[in-house]
Amino acid sequence: MRAARDCVNGDVLLEVTIDESGKATTLKLLKEMPEDYGFGKAAIRGMRTKTFDTSEHKPGIPFQMPINFEVGSKTCASPGAGKTDQP
């Protein structure tokens, strides 16, 4: 993943609507920072398989789900992390 290579963290905000079983029926990307690293697609892909607690989220009522992606600090703390020898 390019974000890991470049040591870039990301934030996503999704709007999610679930059904009576807690499965997502609608996933809408509201915000992705930074763009063009695929964080939005990764968040949506991950939420498709998640089952939500219907006592916390009402079926049929959209709610917002913030998601944070963090690159491992050890990987990015080393000298030259995120750099390539190519121009």
Order of alpha helices (4+ residues) and beta strands (2+ residues): alpha-beta-beta-alpha-beta-alpha
